[in-house]
């Protein structure tokens, strides 16, 4: 059985890269980070709990990827560039056959984005993973939730709803064939943070948020913080490849309210549509225009032909769901 310090040394301690922002990493009481001149730190924390955020028996390789991806997605929503993260890990037991793939999944994604593990904590307890991620962003260029303006277009990246569809199949709420379930489950277990798009939208978009609890609910945070309302064309929502094969009512519901998408929802002036598309092309990420910000409060849902849609969107809440 590994000790706490053997565990850290074997799986989570690596040398810093030559261009690292880390002056001091794993092994001391605190890490020391040095942001570039003219940059602000962007900091976000997410906690994943077994049985609540992921199935306890999930593949540790994909879990390692996801636990960092959901944090990097928060940086993407702000337009920040990742520089480092810390990991707090509670484990029922220190099993090498679990730790090795978990660390591989997490650190492979970290290396892809130049995000260095600089510290954290380990303890024995119910499987819980808490990550704090650090990014940097030029002063006054963050994509904040409170910056949407009436007349802005509403956009979304990628596709929506396949993760929720996979969860429904796991819960036996519906039946998918094995191939379809496996394809949808990739979106649930291995989301990809839209960091390149977030950075490309700096100076173009007004407000942004990552979609973790469902489009309608997360867009609602932008509307509330910005003091505006919005209209969504539900038929314009880009449903995932597997969800597209489902009945229209289910497709609308899961694209609108499904969680675990980790795409970006953002607003930008209508006059900047070409710039938005150029930013998306630069980031090699598809984007879809799905609605418009309005001056009066509330979220109005319409069909493709502009007719009001009597559909009550939901959003995930940890204490009511």
Secondary structure, DSSP 8 states (H G I E B T S, - for coil): ---HHHHHHHHS-----TT-SEEE-TTSSS-EE---TTEEEEEEEEEEEBTTTB-TTS-HHHHHHHHHHHHHHHHHHHT-EEEEEEEEEEESS--HHHHHHHHHHHHHHHHHTT-EEEEEEEEESS-EEEEEEEEEEETT----GGG--TTEEEEEES-BSHHHHHHHHHTTSS---HHHHHHHHHHHHS----HHHHHHTTTTEEEEEE-SS-HHHHHHHHHHHHT-EEEEEGGGS-B-TTGGGS-HHHHHHHHHH------EEEEEEGGGHHHHHHHHHHTT--EEEEEEEESSSEEEEE-TTS-B---------TTT-
